[in-house]
Amino acid sequence: MRNRVLIVGAGLTGATLANLLAEKGHKVLVIDKRSHLAGNCYDQVREQILVSRYGAHLFHTNDQAVWKFLQKFADWRTYEHQVLTRINDQSVTLPVNINTINQLFGLKVKTGEEMRHFLSKQALPIKKINSLADYLLSNVGQAIYQKIFYGYSRKQWGIDPARLDVSLSSRLPIRYNFDNRYFTDNYQALPVGGFSTLVKKMLDHPKIEVKLKKDFFKLTKSFIKDFDKVIYTGPIDQYFNYRHGRLEYRSLKFIFKKIEQEFFQNNAVINYPDLSVPYTRIIEFKYFDPSAKPTKYTIIAKEYPKSKGEPYYPVPRARNQRVLAKYLAEAKELEKKGVYFAGRLGTYCYLNMDQAVTGAMKLAERIA
Ligand SMILES: Cc1cc2nc3c(=O)[nH]c(=O)nc-3n(C[C@H](O)[C@H](O)[C@H](O)COP(=O)(O)OP(=O)(O)OC[C@H]3O[C@@H](n4cnc5c(N)ncnc54)[C@H](O)[C@@H]3O)c2cc1C
């Protein structure tokens, strides 16, 4: 028998690590303080519709190793996500592409070159790009910025985009073509049966034991000492009892509603950038599984951003990076004692699901 490993968190990071370490012969205990598996990817069937508890989760990756690894635990159905943005009574496509500017400005742009020419007349000449607002204004100009990005970002992050880190721009690409897909990755799919079923399968291994409703901070020291390695995927600042300060997160309130009509809206996700609308987007879950049995009703979720609550999105600000650096330095030292930090909360990094799996695969390789 190899080492005993305690994994804190049964999300995609914890499940990947558990599976890979168990395969290498380690005996693994996975705990989670929630009453369910799969972390923020958790979904469940409600009245015949698969509903994500923590917001829509769309899998996309260019990483072949991750894609191959996840094939073992589910059949995957191709799903190419599209997003619409509601501006007054009009719906326009996102990311900004040729269709978006044609819809917004009543143009007949046909080529990437024409789009570049149009945007070059809109774009503001900003020499040094210091913020998300700078990036957007210097690429698309004031009109598109105000209509599509300002209100959404303001609501999502609770601060003016002029104070948001430019790193967020990687999530807001501008496309000089007609590609309406939200992601362009080689692999875009959803696991048949949902992410909870996928994670359950990952953890279904004779060397893995899972205990839910178990908070790491309520375990006794002697219980933890029994393990040769601890992998912690909870919030890194909490592990150190916030001694360098709290890391800021944005949270969300999800308001779910069953509606007695076949469909509520004409797309899976519609964004609402208008500041007078308190939510940022509406998700209609039926669209994620066109093969599901038709129902006469539908289920939607409205997302209301907030600062307190479950930690979802690390806030990309310099102050948080400074605090994080202190925690990461301590975390590095703890590796000598067999304690490792991983995942979205453990590294305070907004990871997509595939990045969470990649990180876990690398860590498993390193410590197995
Ligand atoms: C609203 C939203 C939408 C998203 N949409 C997408 C998307 O479309 N595509 C995509 O690729 N990614 C998406 N993501 C990101 C995706 O959720 C993450 O990549 C993934 O969940 C990371 O997994 P994780 O295991 O690192 O973290 P988590 O899923 O957060 O899991 C961590 C687990 O640790 C547990 N835990 C924490 N503290 C303790 C403790 N003290 N004791 C015991 N257990 C503890 C938590 O309960 C949790 O279950 C989205 C995230 C959010 C918030």
The ligand as a MOL file (V3000), in Angstrom:
LIG
                    3D

  0  0  0     0  0            999 V3000
M  V30 BEGIN CTAB
M  V30 COUNTS 53 58 0 0 0
M  V30 BEGIN ATOM
M  V30 1 C -20.4760 30.7670 -11.9370 0
M  V30 2 C -19.3630 29.9570 -12.5210 0
M  V30 3 C -19.4550 29.5390 -13.8400 0
M  V30 4 C -18.4140 28.7930 -14.4040 0
M  V30 5 N -18.5230 28.3940 -15.6980 0
M  V30 6 C -17.5300 27.6790 -16.2610 0
M  V30 7 C -17.6160 27.2610 -17.6220 0
M  V30 8 O -18.5970 27.5110 -18.3160 0
M  V30 9 N -16.5650 26.5570 -18.1300 0
M  V30 10 C -15.4590 26.2450 -17.3950 0
M  V30 11 O -14.5460 25.6010 -17.9200 0
M  V30 12 N -15.3630 26.6160 -16.1000 0
M  V30 13 C -16.3610 27.3170 -15.5170 0
M  V30 14 N -16.2660 27.6960 -14.2020 0
M  V30 15 C -15.0750 27.3000 -13.4280 0
M  V30 16 C -15.2290 25.9160 -12.7930 0
M  V30 17 O -16.2830 25.9470 -11.8730 0
M  V30 18 C -13.8970 25.5600 -12.1010 0
M  V30 19 O -12.8760 25.4420 -13.0540 0
M  V30 20 C -13.9380 24.2600 -11.3540 0
M  V30 21 O -15.0810 24.1540 -10.5680 0
M  V30 22 C -12.7090 24.1890 -10.4730 0
M  V30 23 O -12.7680 23.0730 -9.6660 0
M  V30 24 P -12.0610 23.0620 -8.2400 0
M  V30 25 O -12.1660 21.6790 -7.7690 0
M  V30 26 O -10.7110 23.6720 -8.3290 0
M  V30 27 O -12.9110 24.0710 -7.3340 0
M  V30 28 P -14.3830 23.9450 -6.7510 0
M  V30 29 O -15.3160 23.4250 -7.7670 0
M  V30 30 O -14.6830 25.2570 -6.1270 0
M  V30 31 O -14.2550 22.8380 -5.6070 0
M  V30 32 C -13.6490 23.0860 -4.3600 0
M  V30 33 C -14.3720 22.2570 -3.3330 0
M  V30 34 O -13.6910 22.3860 -2.0770 0
M  V30 35 C -14.6560 22.3630 -1.0620 0
M  V30 36 N -14.1140 22.9750 0.1530 0
M  V30 37 C -13.7200 24.2590 0.3240 0
M  V30 38 N -13.3220 24.4630 1.5940 0
M  V30 39 C -13.4650 23.2790 2.2380 0
M  V30 40 C -13.2380 22.8520 3.5820 0
M  V30 41 N -12.8040 23.6990 4.5360 0
M  V30 42 N -13.4930 21.5680 3.9050 0
M  V30 43 C -13.9670 20.7010 2.9760 0
M  V30 44 N -14.2120 21.0550 1.6930 0
M  V30 45 C -13.9640 22.3270 1.3290 0
M  V30 46 C -15.8090 23.1650 -1.6460 0
M  V30 47 O -17.0160 22.8720 -0.9740 0
M  V30 48 C -15.8030 22.7150 -3.0970 0
M  V30 49 O -16.6960 21.6540 -3.3160 0
M  V30 50 C -17.2770 28.4590 -13.6240 0
M  V30 51 C -17.2020 28.8800 -12.2970 0
M  V30 52 C -18.2220 29.6250 -11.7490 0
M  V30 53 C -18.1080 30.0780 -10.3280 0
M  V30 END ATOM
M  V30 BEGIN BOND
M  V30 1 1 1 2
M  V30 2 1 2 3
M  V30 3 2 2 52
M  V30 4 2 3 4
M  V30 5 1 4 5
M  V30 6 1 4 50
M  V30 7 2 5 6
M  V30 8 1 6 7
M  V30 9 1 6 13
M  V30 10 2 7 8
M  V30 11 1 7 9
M  V30 12 1 9 10
M  V30 13 2 10 11
M  V30 14 1 10 12
M  V30 15 2 12 13
M  V30 16 1 13 14
M  V30 17 1 14 15
M  V30 18 1 14 50
M  V30 19 1 15 16
M  V30 20 1 16 17
M  V30 21 1 16 18
M  V30 22 1 18 19
M  V30 23 1 18 20
M  V30 24 1 20 21
M  V30 25 1 20 22
M  V30 26 1 22 23
M  V30 27 1 23 24
M  V30 28 2 24 25
M  V30 29 1 24 26
M  V30 30 1 24 27
M  V30 31 1 27 28
M  V30 32 2 28 29
M  V30 33 1 28 30
M  V30 34 1 28 31
M  V30 35 1 31 32
M  V30 36 1 32 33
M  V30 37 1 33 34
M  V30 38 1 33 48
M  V30 39 1 34 35
M  V30 40 1 35 36
M  V30 41 1 35 46
M  V30 42 1 36 37
M  V30 43 1 36 45
M  V30 44 2 37 38
M  V30 45 1 38 39
M  V30 46 1 39 40
M  V30 47 2 39 45
M  V30 48 1 40 41
M  V30 49 2 40 42
M  V30 50 1 42 43
M  V30 51 2 43 44
M  V30 52 1 44 45
M  V30 53 1 46 47
M  V30 54 1 46 48
M  V30 55 1 48 49
M  V30 56 2 50 51
M  V30 57 1 51 52
M  V30 58 1 52 53
M  V30 END BOND
M  V30 END CTAB
M  END
